[in-house]
Structures are given as structure tokens and as C-alpha cells.
Amino acid sequence: MANHKSAEKRARQTKVRTDRNRFYKARIRNLTKTVLAAVSANDKETAATALKAANKSIHSYVGKGILTKNTAARKVGRLAKLVNSLETKAA
């Protein structure tokens, strides 16, 4: 347990940041699952809409410091690749 005033403050800050990060990480997983579900159902329109929402949210988390720029790009790129594979299958 923290004994100094500054250590107590750091413990409080860590708890707040951990809770905040847990929320955002869960949100990212849920957005990803939405896109994956649409892709597995072969629904191009829903997948494209879900990808657009995921792209916007994931890249906004870069500005908040939740993700790094490359991590966000990698996640969105992988989802986009899956959605684009639907279009090639249909053609």
C-alpha cells in the first residue's frame, strides 16, 4: 500500500487510467466483432458500415493515447482486407 502522498495519488491515477483503458479496449473488441460477424454472414453493406464506424472510432483512440498510430492502422487494415474480400468473392 502507498505510504507517501504522491504514491497515493499515483495509485488513484493508475486505477482511473486502467478503468478507462479497459473500456476502450472492450469497445475496440466489440467493433471488431461487429465487422467480423457481418463478414461471416457475407453481408457487404453491413460490413462496410461497421468498418466505417470501427475506422472512425479506432483512429480517434490514437488521439486519446489509447492506441499507437501503427496499431490502429494495422487493426483497421486487417478489417478492411476482410471486407474487401467479400467484394472479390461476389464478383
Sequence and secondary structure as in RCSB ss.txt:
>XXXX:A:sequence
MANHKSAEKRARQTKVRTDRNRFYKARIRNLTKTVLAAVSANDKETAATALKAANKSIHSYVGKGILTKNTAARK
VGRLAKLVNSLETKAA
>XXXX:A:secstr
   SHHHHHHHHHHHHHHHHHHHHHHHHHHHHHHHHHHHHTT HHHHHHHHHHHHHHHHHHHHHTSS HHHHHHH
HHHHHHHHHHHHHHH 
